[in-house]
Amino acid sequence: MKQIIQDLKNGETILEEIPVPTPKTGSVLIKTKKSLVSLGTERMLVEFGKANFISKARQQPDKVKMVMDKVKTDGLKPTMDAVFNKLNQPLPLGYCNVGEVAAIGKGVTEFNVGDRVASNGNHAEYVNIPKNLVAKIPDNVTDEEAAFTVIGSIGLQGIRLLDPTFGETIVVVGLGLIGLVTAELLLANGCNVIGFDFDPEKVRIANEKGIVAINPGEGTNQVKFVESYTNGTGADGVIITASNKSNEIIAQSAQMCRKRGRVILVGVIGLNISRSDFYEKEISFQVSCSYGPGRYDEEYEQKGNDYPIGYVRWTEKRNFEAILNAISKGTLKVKPLITERISLRDFQKIYGDMGNSKSIASILEYDNTEEPVSTVGIINKSFEGKKGVIGIIGAGNFTSSTILPNLKKLNAEVKYIASSGGLSSTIMAKRHSIANSTSNYKEILDDGDVDLVFITTKHNMHAPMVLEALKANKGVFVEKPLALTEEELESIISEYNNQNVNVSVGFNRRFAPLAKRMKKALGSDDTPMNIVATMNAGFIPADVWVHDMEVGGGRIIGEACHYIDLCTYFTGSKVIAVCMNALGINPEENTDNTSILLRYENGSNAVINYFANGSKAYSKERVEIYSQERTLIMDNWRKMKSYGFKGEKNSSSKQDKGHFNQFQELIEQQQKGGHAIIPFDEIVNTTKASFAAIESLKLNKWIEVK
């Protein structure tokens, strides 16, 4: 299928050929018929993509600070690699989609195949959308009209925040697509509506709809006009739908309001607010968030958990339905807003010169008659008879930034890369010369050429996919963690014992050059040691999926396991007991500020400090080892100092966390055979120790690891 994307690195807008998405649980797969180009929003993305690096940096000063902090801790090259990797990830364009339900994911009961629906899907021939972002289209509403659903909901949400009453005078600043729809909805609410825009055509359309529309470019003073129109009272409220960097808009909006008026920002403007403009009249100001309640809430959007209507009357989906109802009843007339109708294959007629476009609403038309496919060939390459042929499931940031660059250095044979949406896997396949991009990971498991599967999905998918790969008799590399529950782990152990393949987990730290050097210096005897390992992990907001115990498993199971494995590697022993204490008076099981105590079979002790409340300017990782009146200190995988070791010198190097070495050993083992690169019993022990840490916090005691 084809999809429009924006390349952030070179600024090109591209029609990309990608696999059809796989319907996810709680989602519907939609075959697109029409989509609406939101010129304001999409123009900003296109212009951002075309801007040079300096301009991009000026637009995102907060990101620049993060980059500088990373340079201080990780060095220039790793930081620049991360920045360019981010810019290499294109943006899908569009969010006003209309089509027909082609398939339904698990847990979806309110839609049927063949239903006509509107959604916030991208400009793509097929889109996979969570059910709470999809609404059925009334029979008397055309596809073209329904394409305005999401745009209309943005305006409607601004109105709901303003909460106008019948007879109030409301000003709409900016009569673009959202502004015109907002103004018409305000008329339907019984409001007197004044609109301002510098485009004569938009002013003409607004006047025809009964809006008092003015072009300030013709000499009208906006504030004075509103004062005159309201007999000196001022507007009851202002909704700003304009897109402009000037601070003048917010100042004028306050000045044209009556005492205790309201200002709602829907668009994007300069926000250097003068206190006096708002103070003297006690004017309230609020920013509207997209389509309504539920936006950016993973529980609502991705998991499909609706808000009770008695408590949240207008969610984003109910706003969609309200707009469709308004169009159906003729309250909202959107057809006059359509400027042009363009075939998808002619998309450059819209995107080629967006900066000078005078279009109000451009409709993309789809003629997707080709049979949908879940795998797209990128390059022709034979894998017959080769060993160590890889299929990668998951095309997220870690795959892009770490796995693929290292596999490319190793000239690894990669036949597939899979992502559920198909876009990210296709982009990565092209960039790294991977033979196939697929949205159906089962094709990897069914392919006899593939004998090694990399799994880099969200944590809750690790164990099920490991089991599937083992049953398909494939070797497995899975990014940590191996599993989130004891039950999952036991299932993997059982299946592993029935197969003759290896399982490896992404515990890369033990393969780092400094870790190997430290291990060699410590020697191979069984003398107990003390280890203090600190991970200055950094803050992650509570609503990010890694904190979700069912999806991410929390940061102890999901990330701190790295250092449990590293301590096991240094001690040459296994964990027999764990005790964990967390920051706070009543810490819960889901914590990321904690100290973990590990007791080993050979008498060694380790303390892992996993902290999320430290400065990002400080080193992210540090290890101290004390043994036989000797001390080793590793700082952020760049420096090592030794004390009391004969012949061992201090060293420093570029940051290397061991990924390259791990993948090199893994591929060689797959090709030539031999022992697993990490003993499976150690992987199991580390996983159980991470579970024990959480259990210790719950029960406030030491937990034995069996």
Disulfide bonds with the S-S distance in Angstrom:
none
